[in-house]
Amino acid sequence: MVLDRDALAQRSMERLAQVVGDITEPVLETYYARHPDARASFEHHGLGHTRELEGRMVAESLYLLLAWVEDPVRARIDHGTAIVHHNDTLLVTPHWYLGLVDATLEILLTTIPAEADDERALWLNVRAEFAAFVESLRSEFIRPSDGRPLPELKASNG
C-alpha cells in the first residue's frame, strides 16, 4: 500500500513521539553542536526566558515540517517573511534558521526504520525544497548574508 505525504508524515510524527518523546533537548544538542554561536542569539532574544524561546523555536521547526508536507504554499507564505525578518532584524542567519530545521529533521530521521524508504524520501524531499526556498530568499535580504552556500543535511541512513 502506498501512503500519501500526509499519512507518511503522520506515521513519522507518531513514531517520533513514541521513541523520543519531547524532542527539545536532542534537537538543541544537535543544533548547538553545529551552531554554537547561535546560543548567544537565543540568550539575547529570550529576554531572560531562553529555555522557553528554545522550546518554542523547536516546536516551530516541527510545525514548519508538517506544514510543508500538508500545504507547501502556505508554509512558504508563513516563512517567507519570517526568514527575511530573522536575517535582517534579529541577525539570525539563513544557516542558523535552516540549521534548527535540520537538527529537528536529524532527530526525526533517527527514528525511521531502515526499510521505511518512503518516509525517509519524504523528509529528504521536504528538506531539499525548504533549503531551496531559503536560498531563494537571500535576494530579499536588506542585511546581506555572508554568501556561504547552505549546508547539506547530515542525515542518518537509519
C-alpha positions as CSV (number, residue, x, y, z in Angstrom):
1,M,0.0,0.0,0.0
2,V,1.4,3.4,-1.0
3,L,0.7,6.1,1.6
4,D,0.3,9.8,0.7
5,R,2.5,12.5,2.1
6,D,0.2,13.3,4.9
7,A,-0.1,9.7,6.0
8,L,3.7,9.2,5.9
9,A,4.2,12.4,7.9
10,Q,1.7,11.3,10.5
11,R,3.3,7.9,10.8
12,S,6.7,9.6,11.3
13,M,5.4,12.0,13.9
14,E,3.7,9.3,15.9
15,R,6.8,7.2,15.9
16,L,8.9,10.3,16.9
17,A,6.6,10.9,19.9
18,Q,6.7,7.3,20.9
19,V,10.5,6.8,20.5
20,V,11.9,10.2,21.6
21,G,9.0,12.0,23.4
22,D,10.0,15.6,23.9
23,I,12.5,16.4,21.2
24,T,13.6,19.7,22.5
25,E,16.8,18.6,24.2
26,P,18.1,16.3,21.5
27,V,17.3,18.9,18.8
28,L,19.1,21.7,20.8
29,E,22.1,19.5,21.4
30,T,22.4,18.7,17.7
31,Y,21.8,22.4,16.8
32,Y,24.3,23.9,19.2
33,A,26.9,21.3,18.3
34,R,26.8,22.7,14.7
35,H,26.0,26.3,15.5
36,P,27.5,27.2,18.9
37,D,27.3,30.9,18.2
38,A,23.5,30.7,17.9
39,R,23.3,30.1,21.7
40,A,24.1,33.8,22.4
41,S,21.4,34.9,20.0
42,F,18.8,32.7,21.9
43,E,20.0,34.2,25.2
44,H,19.7,37.7,23.8
45,H,16.3,37.3,22.2
46,G,14.9,35.2,25.0
47,L,15.0,38.2,27.4
48,G,15.6,36.1,30.4
49,H,13.4,33.2,29.1
50,T,15.9,31.4,26.9
51,R,14.6,27.9,27.6
52,E,11.1,29.0,26.6
53,L,12.3,30.6,23.4
54,E,14.4,27.5,22.5
55,G,11.4,25.2,23.1
56,R,9.1,27.4,21.1
57,M,11.6,27.5,18.1
58,V,12.0,23.7,18.2
59,A,8.2,23.4,18.2
60,E,8.0,25.9,15.3
61,S,10.6,23.8,13.3
62,L,8.5,20.7,13.8
63,Y,5.4,22.7,12.8
64,L,7.1,24.0,9.7
65,L,8.0,20.5,8.5
66,L,4.4,19.4,8.9
67,A,3.0,22.5,7.3
68,W,5.4,22.0,4.3
69,V,4.0,18.4,3.9
70,E,0.4,19.5,4.2
71,D,0.5,22.7,2.2
72,P,3.8,23.9,0.9
73,V,2.3,27.2,-0.5
74,R,1.0,28.1,3.0
75,A,4.4,27.2,4.5
76,R,6.2,29.4,2.0
77,I,3.8,32.4,2.8
78,D,4.2,31.9,6.6
79,H,8.0,31.6,6.5
80,G,8.9,33.8,3.6
81,T,8.7,37.0,5.6
82,A,9.9,35.3,8.8
83,I,13.2,34.2,7.3
84,V,13.9,37.7,5.9
85,H,12.9,39.2,9.3
86,H,15.1,36.8,11.2
87,N,18.1,37.7,9.0
88,D,17.5,41.5,8.8
89,T,16.2,42.3,12.2
90,L,17.2,39.5,14.6
91,L,20.5,38.8,12.9
92,V,19.6,35.1,12.6
93,T,21.4,33.9,9.5
94,P,19.9,31.5,7.0
95,H,22.4,29.0,8.2
96,W,21.0,29.2,11.8
97,Y,17.4,29.2,10.6
98,L,17.9,26.2,8.4
99,G,20.1,24.6,11.0
100,L,17.4,24.3,13.5
101,V,15.1,22.7,11.0
102,D,17.9,20.4,10.1
103,A,18.5,19.5,13.7
104,T,14.8,18.7,14.1
105,L,14.9,16.6,10.9
106,E,18.0,14.7,12.0
107,I,16.3,13.6,15.3
108,L,13.2,12.6,13.3
109,L,15.3,10.6,10.8
110,T,16.9,8.6,13.5
111,T,13.5,7.1,14.4
112,I,12.7,6.0,10.8
113,P,13.3,2.3,10.3
114,A,15.8,1.4,7.5
115,E,13.0,-0.3,5.5
116,A,10.8,2.9,5.5
117,D,12.4,4.3,2.4
118,D,9.2,6.2,1.5
119,E,9.2,8.1,4.8
120,R,12.9,8.9,4.6
121,A,12.4,10.1,1.0
122,L,9.5,12.3,2.0
123,W,11.6,14.2,4.6
124,L,14.7,14.5,2.5
125,N,12.5,15.9,-0.3
126,V,10.9,18.4,2.2
127,R,14.3,19.4,3.4
128,A,15.6,20.0,-0.2
129,E,12.5,22.0,-1.1
130,F,12.8,24.1,2.1
131,A,16.6,24.7,1.6
132,A,16.0,25.9,-1.9
133,F,13.3,28.2,-0.6
134,V,15.6,29.7,2.0
135,E,18.3,30.2,-0.6
136,S,15.8,31.9,-2.9
137,L,15.0,34.5,-0.2
138,R,18.6,35.8,0.0
139,S,17.8,38.4,-2.7
140,E,15.2,39.8,-0.4
141,F,17.6,40.5,2.5
142,I,18.4,44.1,3.3
143,R,21.3,43.0,5.5
144,P,23.4,40.8,3.2
145,S,24.2,37.3,4.3
146,D,27.8,36.0,4.2
147,G,27.1,34.3,0.9
148,R,28.2,30.9,2.1
149,P,26.2,28.0,0.5
150,L,23.7,26.4,2.7
151,P,24.9,23.1,4.1
152,E,23.7,19.6,3.1
153,L,21.7,17.7,5.7
154,K,23.7,15.4,7.8
155,A,21.1,12.6,7.7
156,S,21.4,9.2,9.3
157,N,20.7,6.2,7.0
158,G,18.6,4.6,9.6
